[in-house]
Amino acid sequence: MATKSRNDWTVVWSILAIVLAILTIIYCMPSIVEMISNGWERSTRAIAYFTRIIRGGTA
């Protein structure tokens, strides 16, 4: 029974794909951080708004 030999290029392409993914994440990190901070700010405002409504204050 013969076994199939592994292609040596699969390891190279896998490492290249992992490196490309890491570089993409690093490149996009400022945008990701900005989106998270904007989302946090909006969430904080929405929570404050609903808290005022629940307490009976004016919105």
PQR file with spaces between the fields and no chain letter, atoms N, CA, C, O and H, PARSE charges and radii, in Angstrom:
ATOM       1  N    MET     1       0.828   -1.175    0.000 -0.4000 1.5000
ATOM       2  CA   MET     1       0.000    0.000    0.000 -0.0000 2.0000
ATOM       3  C    MET     1       0.880    1.248    0.000  0.5500 1.7000
ATOM       4  O    MET     1       1.658    1.475    0.926 -0.5500 1.4000
ATOM       5  N    ALA     2       0.750    2.010   -0.999 -0.4000 1.5000
ATOM       6  CA   ALA     2       1.573    3.215   -1.122 -0.0000 2.0000
ATOM       7  C    ALA     2       0.878    4.384   -0.428  0.5500 1.7000
ATOM       8  O    ALA     2      -0.340    4.543   -0.506 -0.5500 1.4000
ATOM       9  H    ALA     2       0.117    1.826   -1.751  0.4000 1.0000
ATOM      10  N    THR     3       1.675    5.183    0.242 -0.4000 1.5000
ATOM      11  CA   THR     3       1.122    6.385    0.877 -0.0000 2.0000
ATOM      12  C    THR     3       1.436    7.588    0.015  0.5500 1.7000
ATOM      13  O    THR     3       2.467    7.643   -0.656 -0.5500 1.4000
ATOM      14  H    THR     3       2.665    5.054    0.305  0.4000 1.0000
ATOM      15  N    LYS     4       0.555    8.523    0.046 -0.4000 1.5000
ATOM      16  CA   LYS     4       0.731    9.731   -0.748 -0.0000 2.0000
ATOM      17  C    LYS     4       1.738   10.650   -0.057  0.5500 1.7000
ATOM      18  O    LYS     4       1.638   10.894    1.145 -0.5500 1.4000
ATOM      19  H    LYS     4      -0.282    8.478    0.592  0.4000 1.0000
ATOM      20  N    SER     5       2.688   11.146   -0.804 -0.4000 1.5000
ATOM      21  CA   SER     5       3.652   12.066   -0.191 -0.0000 2.0000
ATOM      22  C    SER     5       3.020   13.449   -0.053  0.5500 1.7000
ATOM      23  O    SER     5       2.249   13.890   -0.906 -0.5500 1.4000
ATOM      24  H    SER     5       2.769   10.947   -1.781  0.4000 1.0000
ATOM      25  N    ARG     6       3.364   14.111    1.030 -0.4000 1.5000
ATOM      26  CA   ARG     6       2.831   15.452    1.274 -0.0000 2.0000
ATOM      27  C    ARG     6       3.530   16.462    0.391  0.5500 1.7000
ATOM      28  O    ARG     6       4.732   16.372    0.145 -0.5500 1.4000
ATOM      29  H    ARG     6       3.990   13.753    1.723  0.4000 1.0000
ATOM      30  N    ASN     7       2.778   17.400   -0.069 -0.4000 1.5000
ATOM      31  CA   ASN     7       3.337   18.458   -0.894 -0.0000 2.0000
ATOM      32  C    ASN     7       4.056   19.449    0.017  0.5500 1.7000
ATOM      33  O    ASN     7       3.470   19.946    0.979 -0.5500 1.4000
ATOM      34  H    ASN     7       1.801   17.473    0.131  0.4000 1.0000
ATOM      35  N    ASP     8       5.302   19.735   -0.278 -0.4000 1.5000
ATOM      36  CA   ASP     8       6.076   20.656    0.555 -0.0000 2.0000
ATOM      37  C    ASP     8       5.573   22.096    0.459  0.5500 1.7000
ATOM      38  O    ASP     8       5.796   22.900    1.365 -0.5500 1.4000
ATOM      39  H    ASP     8       5.777   19.332   -1.059  0.4000 1.0000
ATOM      40  N    TRP     9       4.908   22.410   -0.620 -0.4000 1.5000
ATOM      41  CA   TRP     9       4.425   23.783   -0.786 -0.0000 2.0000
ATOM      42  C    TRP     9       3.237   24.100    0.105  0.5500 1.7000
ATOM      43  O    TRP     9       2.955   25.275    0.340 -0.5500 1.4000
ATOM      44  H    TRP     9       4.726   21.758   -1.356  0.4000 1.0000
ATOM      45  N    THR    10       2.538   23.104    0.605 -0.4000 1.5000
ATOM      46  CA   THR    10       1.387   23.388    1.469 -0.0000 2.0000
ATOM      47  C    THR    10       1.812   24.095    2.748  0.5500 1.7000
ATOM      48  O    THR    10       1.102   24.969    3.246 -0.5500 1.4000
ATOM      49  H    THR    10       2.767   22.150    0.414  0.4000 1.0000
ATOM      50  N    VAL    11       2.961   23.718    3.275 -0.4000 1.5000
ATOM      51  CA   VAL    11       3.459   24.361    4.486 -0.0000 2.0000
ATOM      52  C    VAL    11       3.812   25.815    4.187  0.5500 1.7000
ATOM      53  O    VAL    11       3.511   26.711    4.976 -0.5500 1.4000
ATOM      54  H    VAL    11       3.537   23.007    2.871  0.4000 1.0000
ATOM      55  N    VAL    12       4.446   26.038    3.054 -0.4000 1.5000
ATOM      56  CA   VAL    12       4.836   27.403    2.678 -0.0000 2.0000
ATOM      57  C    VAL    12       3.596   28.273    2.490  0.5500 1.7000
ATOM      58  O    VAL    12       3.546   29.397    2.989 -0.5500 1.4000
ATOM      59  H    VAL    12       4.691   25.310    2.414  0.4000 1.0000
ATOM      60  N    TRP    13       2.592   27.758    1.771 -0.4000 1.5000
ATOM      61  CA   TRP    13       1.378   28.548    1.539 -0.0000 2.0000
ATOM      62  C    TRP    13       0.616   28.792    2.836  0.5500 1.7000
ATOM      63  O    TRP    13       0.029   29.860    3.009 -0.5500 1.4000
ATOM      64  H    TRP    13       2.633   26.845    1.365  0.4000 1.0000
ATOM      65  N    SER    14       0.613   27.829    3.744 -0.4000 1.5000
ATOM      66  CA   SER    14      -0.058   28.013    5.028 -0.0000 2.0000
ATOM      67  C    SER    14       0.612   29.104    5.848  0.5500 1.7000
ATOM      68  O    SER    14      -0.059   29.960    6.423 -0.5500 1.4000
ATOM      69  H    SER    14       1.090   26.961    3.603  0.4000 1.0000
ATOM      70  N    ILE    15       1.921   29.069    5.897 -0.4000 1.5000
ATOM      71  CA   ILE    15       2.658   30.109    6.640 -0.0000 2.0000
ATOM      72  C    ILE    15       2.449   31.468    5.994  0.5500 1.7000
ATOM      73  O    ILE    15       2.286   32.468    6.694 -0.5500 1.4000
ATOM      74  H    ILE    15       2.467   28.374    5.429  0.4000 1.0000
ATOM      75  N    LEU    16       2.452   31.515    4.660 -0.4000 1.5000
ATOM      76  CA   LEU    16       2.228   32.773    3.953 -0.0000 2.0000
ATOM      77  C    LEU    16       0.825   33.318    4.255  0.5500 1.7000
ATOM      78  O    LEU    16       0.658   34.522    4.447 -0.5500 1.4000
ATOM      79  H    LEU    16       2.584   30.703    4.092  0.4000 1.0000
ATOM      80  N    ALA    17      -0.171   32.445    4.296 -0.4000 1.5000
ATOM      81  CA   ALA    17      -1.533   32.875    4.595 -0.0000 2.0000
ATOM      82  C    ALA    17      -1.646   33.411    6.019  0.5500 1.7000
ATOM      83  O    ALA    17      -2.329   34.407    6.255 -0.5500 1.4000
ATOM      84  H    ALA    17      -0.035   31.466    4.139  0.4000 1.0000
ATOM      85  N    ILE    18      -0.985   32.761    6.963 -0.4000 1.5000
ATOM      86  CA   ILE    18      -1.019   33.211    8.359 -0.0000 2.0000
ATOM      87  C    ILE    18      -0.337   34.572    8.492  0.5500 1.7000
ATOM      88  O    ILE    18      -0.847   35.462    9.173 -0.5500 1.4000
ATOM      89  H    ILE    18      -0.429   31.951    6.771  0.4000 1.0000
ATOM      90  N    VAL    19       0.813   34.732    7.841 -0.4000 1.5000
ATOM      91  CA   VAL    19       1.521   36.014    7.891 -0.0000 2.0000
ATOM      92  C    VAL    19       0.681   37.115    7.248  0.5500 1.7000
ATOM      93  O    VAL    19       0.620   38.229    7.769 -0.5500 1.4000
ATOM      94  H    VAL    19       1.227   34.010    7.287  0.4000 1.0000
ATOM      95  N    LEU    20       0.035   36.817    6.125 -0.4000 1.5000
ATOM      96  CA   LEU    20      -0.813   37.806    5.465 -0.0000 2.0000
ATOM      97  C    LEU    20      -1.986   38.203    6.353  0.5500 1.7000
ATOM      98  O    LEU    20      -2.351   39.378    6.406 -0.5500 1.4000
ATOM      99  H    LEU    20       0.085   35.912    5.702  0.4000 1.0000
ATOM     100  N    ALA    21      -2.579   37.242    7.047 -0.4000 1.5000
ATOM     101  CA   ALA    21      -3.691   37.548    7.957 -0.0000 2.0000
ATOM     102  C    ALA    21      -3.231   38.442    9.102  0.5500 1.7000
ATOM     103  O    ALA    21      -3.928   39.386    9.473 -0.5500 1.4000
ATOM     104  H    ALA    21      -2.283   36.288    7.004  0.4000 1.0000
ATOM     105  N    ILE    22      -2.068   38.151    9.657 -0.4000 1.5000
ATOM     106  CA   ILE    22      -1.542   38.967   10.757 -0.0000 2.0000
ATOM     107  C    ILE    22      -1.245   40.381   10.277  0.5500 1.7000
ATOM     108  O    ILE    22      -1.556   41.348   10.973 -0.5500 1.4000
ATOM     109  H    ILE    22      -1.502   37.384    9.355  0.4000 1.0000
ATOM     110  N    LEU    23      -0.647   40.513    9.097 -0.4000 1.5000
ATOM     111  CA   LEU    23      -0.353   41.847    8.554 -0.0000 2.0000
ATOM     112  C    LEU    23      -1.632   42.626    8.277  0.5500 1.7000
ATOM     113  O    LEU    23      -1.678   43.838    8.487 -0.5500 1.4000
ATOM     114  H    LEU    23      -0.394   39.727    8.532  0.4000 1.0000
ATOM     115  N    THR    24      -2.669   41.938    7.808 -0.4000 1.5000
ATOM     116  CA   THR    24      -3.942   42.611    7.546 -0.0000 2.0000
ATOM     117  C    THR    24      -4.552   43.129    8.843  0.5500 1.7000
ATOM     118  O    THR    24      -5.055   44.252    8.893 -0.5500 1.4000
ATOM     119  H    THR    24      -2.632   40.954    7.638  0.4000 1.0000
ATOM     120  N    ILE    25      -4.508   42.312    9.888 -0.4000 1.5000
ATOM     121  CA   ILE    25      -5.046   42.749   11.182 -0.0000 2.0000
ATOM     122  C    ILE    25      -4.263   43.941   11.715  0.5500 1.7000
ATOM     123  O    ILE    25      -4.856   44.891   12.226 -0.5500 1.4000
ATOM     124  H    ILE    25      -4.099   41.400    9.848  0.4000 1.0000
ATOM     125  N    ILE    26      -2.944   43.902   11.602 -0.4000 1.5000
ATOM     126  CA   ILE    26      -2.114   45.018   12.074 -0.0000 2.0000
ATOM     127  C    ILE    26      -2.420   46.278   11.271  0.5500 1.7000
ATOM     128  O    ILE    26      -2.504   47.370   11.833 -0.5500 1.4000
ATOM     129  H    ILE    26      -2.462   43.131   11.187  0.4000 1.0000
ATOM     130  N    TYR    27      -2.588   46.128    9.952 -0.4000 1.5000
ATOM     131  CA   TYR    27      -2.860   47.279    9.092 -0.0000 2.0000
ATOM     132  C    TYR    27      -4.218   47.908    9.423  0.5500 1.7000
ATOM     133  O    TYR    27      -4.364   49.130    9.383 -0.5500 1.4000
ATOM     134  H    TYR    27      -2.519   45.241    9.495  0.4000 1.0000
ATOM     135  N    CYS    28      -5.203   47.076    9.746 -0.4000 1.5000
ATOM     136  CA   CYS    28      -6.555   47.571   10.007 -0.0000 2.0000
ATOM     137  C    CYS    28      -6.789   47.930   11.473  0.5500 1.7000
ATOM     138  O    CYS    28      -7.871   48.409   11.813 -0.5500 1.4000
ATOM     139  H    CYS    28      -5.084   46.084    9.778  0.4000 1.0000
ATOM     140  N    MET    29      -5.817   47.715   12.341 -0.4000 1.5000
ATOM     141  CA   MET    29      -6.009   47.919   13.771 -0.0000 2.0000
ATOM     142  C    MET    29      -6.481   49.331   14.129  0.5500 1.7000
ATOM     143  O    MET    29      -7.380   49.455   14.960 -0.5500 1.4000
ATOM     144  H    MET    29      -4.938   47.326   12.065  0.4000 1.0000
ATOM     145  N    PRO    30      -5.925   50.405   13.550 -0.5600 1.5000
ATOM     146  CA   PRO    30      -6.441   51.741   13.915  0.2800 2.0000
ATOM     147  C    PRO    30      -7.930   51.904   13.606  0.5500 1.7000
ATOM     148  O    PRO    30      -8.658   52.512   14.391 -0.5500 1.4000
ATOM     149  N    SER    31      -8.385   51.374   12.484 -0.4000 1.5000
ATOM     150  CA   SER    31      -9.805   51.465   12.145 -0.0000 2.0000
ATOM     151  C    SER    31     -10.645   50.654   13.111  0.5500 1.7000
ATOM     152  O    SER    31     -11.730   51.085   13.502 -0.5500 1.4000
ATOM     153  H    SER    31      -7.794   50.881   11.846  0.4000 1.0000
ATOM     154  N    ILE    32     -10.157   49.482   13.501 -0.4000 1.5000
ATOM     155  CA   ILE    32     -10.888   48.633   14.429 -0.0000 2.0000
ATOM     156  C    ILE    32     -11.014   49.314   15.786  0.5500 1.7000
ATOM     157  O    ILE    32     -12.084   49.302   16.395 -0.5500 1.4000
ATOM     158  H    ILE    32      -9.275   49.132   13.184  0.4000 1.0000
ATOM     159  N    VAL    33      -9.925   49.905   16.257 -0.4000 1.5000
ATOM     160  CA   VAL    33      -9.944   50.599   17.549 -0.0000 2.0000
ATOM     161  C    VAL    33     -10.898   51.782   17.500  0.5500 1.7000
ATOM     162  O    VAL    33     -11.628   52.034   18.459 -0.5500 1.4000
ATOM     163  H    VAL    33      -9.056   49.916   15.763  0.4000 1.0000
ATOM     164  N    GLU    34     -10.895   52.509   16.388 -0.4000 1.5000
ATOM     165  CA   GLU    34     -11.789   53.659   16.248 -0.0000 2.0000
ATOM     166  C    GLU    34     -13.250   53.218   16.245  0.5500 1.7000
ATOM     167  O    GLU    34     -14.091   53.862   16.872 -0.5500 1.4000
ATOM     168  H    GLU    34     -10.302   52.305   15.609  0.4000 1.0000
ATOM     169  N    MET    35     -13.557   52.130   15.550 -0.4000 1.5000
ATOM     170  CA   MET    35     -14.929   51.629   15.539 -0.0000 2.0000
ATOM     171  C    MET    35     -15.374   51.206   16.926  0.5500 1.7000
ATOM     172  O    MET    35     -16.511   51.466   17.321 -0.5500 1.4000
ATOM     173  H    MET    35     -12.874   51.607   15.041  0.4000 1.0000
ATOM     174  N    ILE    36     -14.487   50.556   17.668 -0.4000 1.5000
ATOM     175  CA   ILE    36     -14.827   50.112   19.023 -0.0000 2.0000
ATOM     176  C    ILE    36     -15.055   51.313   19.931  0.5500 1.7000
ATOM     177  O    ILE    36     -16.003   51.326   20.716 -0.5500 1.4000
ATOM     178  H    ILE    36     -13.564   50.345   17.347  0.4000 1.0000
ATOM     179  N    SER    37     -14.189   52.327   19.828 -0.4000 1.5000
ATOM     180  CA   SER    37     -14.346   53.498   20.697 -0.0000 2.0000
ATOM     181  C    SER    37     -15.611   54.270   20.350  0.5500 1.7000
ATOM     182  O    SER    37     -16.298   54.760   21.247 -0.5500 1.4000
ATOM     183  H    SER    37     -13.419   52.317   19.190  0.4000 1.0000
ATOM     184  N    ASN    38     -15.932   54.388   19.059 -0.4000 1.5000
ATOM     185  CA   ASN    38     -17.182   55.056   18.673 -0.0000 2.0000
ATOM     186  C    ASN    38     -18.382   54.269   19.170  0.5500 1.7000
ATOM     187  O    ASN    38     -19.360   54.849   19.640 -0.5500 1.4000
ATOM     188  H    ASN    38     -15.374   53.990   18.331  0.4000 1.0000
ATOM     189  N    GLY    39     -18.308   52.958   19.068 -0.4000 1.5000
ATOM     190  CA   GLY    39     -19.398   52.124   19.561 -0.0000 2.0000
ATOM     191  C    GLY    39     -19.567   52.245   21.055  0.5500 1.7000
ATOM     192  O    GLY    39     -20.690   52.271   21.557 -0.5500 1.4000
ATOM     193  H    GLY    39     -17.513   52.487   18.686  0.4000 1.0000
ATOM     194  N    TRP    40     -18.456   52.321   21.775 -0.4000 1.5000
ATOM     195  CA   TRP    40     -18.513   52.472   23.226 -0.0000 2.0000
ATOM     196  C    TRP    40     -19.139   53.802   23.592  0.5500 1.7000
ATOM     197  O    TRP    40     -19.958   53.879   24.508 -0.5500 1.4000
ATOM     198  H    TRP    40     -17.543   52.301   21.367  0.4000 1.0000
ATOM     199  N    GLU    41     -18.755   54.852   22.876 -0.4000 1.5000
ATOM     200  CA   GLU    41     -19.303   56.186   23.148 -0.0000 2.0000
ATOM     201  C    GLU    41     -20.808   56.207   22.875  0.5500 1.7000
ATOM     202  O    GLU    41     -21.575   56.764   23.660 -0.5500 1.4000
ATOM     203  H    GLU    41     -18.090   54.790   22.131  0.4000 1.0000
ATOM     204  N    ARG    42     -21.224   55.606   21.774 -0.4000 1.5000
ATOM     205  CA   ARG    42     -22.656   55.568   21.451 -0.0000 2.0000
ATOM     206  C    ARG    42     -23.422   54.740   22.472  0.5500 1.7000
ATOM     207  O    ARG    42     -24.527   55.109   22.870 -0.5500 1.4000
ATOM     208  H    ARG    42     -20.601   55.153   21.137  0.4000 1.0000
ATOM     209  N    SER    43     -22.849   53.642   22.888 -0.4000 1.5000
ATOM     210  CA   SER    43     -23.517   52.802   23.882 -0.0000 2.0000
ATOM     211  C    SER    43     -23.691   53.556   25.197  0.5500 1.7000
ATOM     212  O    SER    43     -24.746   53.481   25.828 -0.5500 1.4000
ATOM     213  H    SER    43     -21.952   53.343   22.564  0.4000 1.0000
ATOM     214  N    THR    44     -22.661   54.275   25.602 -0.4000 1.5000
ATOM     215  CA   THR    44     -22.726   55.052   26.839 -0.0000 2.0000
ATOM     216  C    THR    44     -23.820   56.116   26.738  0.5500 1.7000
ATOM     217  O    THR    44     -24.577   56.320   27.687 -0.5500 1.4000
ATOM     218  H    THR    44     -21.805   54.336   25.089  0.4000 1.0000
ATOM     219  N    ARG    45     -23.903   56.792   25.592 -0.4000 1.5000
ATOM     220  CA   ARG    45     -24.948   57.804   25.407 -0.0000 2.0000
ATOM     221  C    ARG    45     -26.334   57.179   25.425  0.5500 1.7000
ATOM     222  O    ARG    45     -27.258   57.742   26.014 -0.5500 1.4000
ATOM     223  H    ARG    45     -23.288   56.627   24.821  0.4000 1.0000
ATOM     224  N    ALA    46     -26.492   56.030   24.792 -0.4000 1.5000
ATOM     225  CA   ALA    46     -27.798   55.368   24.759 -0.0000 2.0000
ATOM     226  C    ALA    46     -28.210   54.929   26.157  0.5500 1.7000
ATOM     227  O    ALA    46     -29.374   55.075   26.531 -0.5500 1.4000
ATOM     228  H    ALA    46     -25.742   55.573   24.314  0.4000 1.0000
ATOM     229  N    ILE    47     -27.277   54.396   26.932 -0.4000 1.5000
ATOM     230  CA   ILE    47     -27.590   53.975   28.301 -0.0000 2.0000
ATOM     231  C    ILE    47     -27.988   55.183   29.146  0.5500 1.7000
ATOM     232  O    ILE    47     -28.939   55.100   29.923 -0.5500 1.4000
ATOM     233  H    ILE    47     -26.331   54.277   26.629  0.4000 1.0000
ATOM     234  N    ALA    48     -27.283   56.293   29.008 -0.4000 1.5000
ATOM     235  CA   ALA    48     -27.629   57.506   29.757 -0.0000 2.0000
ATOM     236  C    ALA    48     -29.011   58.010   29.346  0.5500 1.7000
ATOM     237  O    ALA    48     -29.787   58.457   30.191 -0.5500 1.4000
ATOM     238  H    ALA    48     -26.510   56.360   28.377  0.4000 1.0000
ATOM     239  N    TYR    49     -29.317   57.940   28.055 -0.4000 1.5000
ATOM     240  CA   TYR    49     -30.615   58.383   27.548 -0.0000 2.0000
ATOM     241  C    TYR    49     -31.740   57.544   28.144  0.5500 1.7000
ATOM     242  O    TYR    49     -32.728   58.089   28.636 -0.5500 1.4000
ATOM     243  H    TYR    49     -28.687   57.576   27.369  0.4000 1.0000
ATOM     244  N    PHE    50     -31.596   56.225   28.103 -0.4000 1.5000
ATOM     245  CA   PHE    50     -32.633   55.349   28.645 -0.0000 2.0000
ATOM     246  C    PHE    50     -32.741   55.476   30.160  0.5500 1.7000
ATOM     247  O    PHE    50     -33.834   55.342   30.709 -0.5500 1.4000
ATOM     248  H    PHE    50     -30.794   55.782   27.703  0.4000 1.0000
ATOM     249  N    THR    51     -31.647   55.728   30.833 -0.4000 1.5000
ATOM     250  CA   THR    51     -31.684   55.932   32.281 -0.0000 2.0000
ATOM     251  C    THR    51     -32.501   57.174   32.617  0.5500 1.7000
ATOM     252  O    THR    51     -33.285   57.167   33.566 -0.5500 1.4000
ATOM     253  H    THR    51     -30.759   55.837   30.386  0.4000 1.0000
ATOM     254  N    ARG    52     -32.320   58.242   31.837 -0.4000 1.5000
ATOM     255  CA   ARG    52     -33.111   59.459   32.070 -0.0000 2.0000
ATOM     256  C    ARG    52     -34.585   59.205   31.823  0.5500 1.7000
ATOM     257  O    ARG    52     -35.428   59.706   32.567 -0.5500 1.4000
ATOM     258  H    ARG    52     -31.684   58.248   31.066  0.4000 1.0000
ATOM     259  N    ILE    53     -34.919   58.431   30.784 -0.4000 1.5000
ATOM     260  CA   ILE    53     -36.311   58.139   30.508 -0.0000 2.0000
ATOM     261  C    ILE    53     -36.931   57.310   31.633  0.5500 1.7000
ATOM     262  O    ILE    53     -38.054   57.572   32.063 -0.5500 1.4000
ATOM     263  H    ILE    53     -34.234   58.023   30.180  0.4000 1.0000
ATOM     264  N    ILE    54     -36.189   56.313   32.101 -0.4000 1.5000
ATOM     265  CA   ILE    54     -36.706   55.452   33.175 -0.0000 2.0000
ATOM     266  C    ILE    54     -36.934   56.244   34.462  0.5500 1.7000
ATOM     267  O    ILE    54     -37.913   56.013   35.171 -0.5500 1.4000
ATOM     268  H    ILE    54     -35.276   56.100   31.752  0.4000 1.0000
ATOM     269  N    ARG    55     -36.040   57.165   34.757 -0.4000 1.5000
ATOM     270  CA   ARG    55     -36.184   57.980   35.982 -0.0000 2.0000
ATOM     271  C    ARG    55     -37.243   59.059   35.843  0.5500 1.7000
ATOM     272  O    ARG    55     -37.578   59.727   36.821 -0.5500 1.4000
ATOM     273  H    ARG    55     -35.244   57.352   34.181  0.4000 1.0000
ATOM     274  N    GLY    56     -37.776   59.239   34.633 -0.4000 1.5000
ATOM     275  CA   GLY    56     -38.843   60.198   34.446 -0.0000 2.0000
ATOM     276  C    GLY    56     -38.359   61.580   34.025  0.5500 1.7000
ATOM     277  O    GLY    56     -39.139   62.533   34.015 -0.5500 1.4000
ATOM     278  H    GLY    56     -37.503   58.696   33.838  0.4000 1.0000
ATOM     279  N    GLY    57     -37.096   61.698   33.683 -0.4000 1.5000
ATOM     280  CA   GLY    57     -36.583   62.971   33.219 -0.0000 2.0000
ATOM     281  C    GLY    57     -36.923   63.191   31.759  0.5500 1.7000
ATOM     282  O    GLY    57     -37.467   62.309   31.093 -0.5500 1.4000
ATOM     283  H    GLY    57     -36.462   60.924   33.692  0.4000 1.0000
ATOM     284  N    THR    58     -36.605   64.351   31.279 -0.4000 1.5000
ATOM     285  CA   THR    58     -36.868   64.644   29.870 -0.0000 2.0000
ATOM     286  C    THR    58     -35.764   64.066   29.014  0.5500 1.7000
ATOM     287  O    THR    58     -34.593   64.068   29.392 -0.5500 1.4000
ATOM     288  H    THR    58     -36.163   65.067   31.819  0.4000 1.0000
ATOM     289  N    ALA    59     -36.150   63.582   27.881 -0.4000 1.5000
ATOM     290  CA   ALA    59     -35.174   62.985   26.970 -0.0000 2.0000
ATOM     291  C    ALA    59     -34.603   64.014   26.107  0.5500 1.7000
ATOM     292  O    ALA    59     -33.757   63.714   25.265 -0.5500 1.4000
ATOM     293  H    ALA    59     -37.101   63.580   27.574  0.4000 1.0000
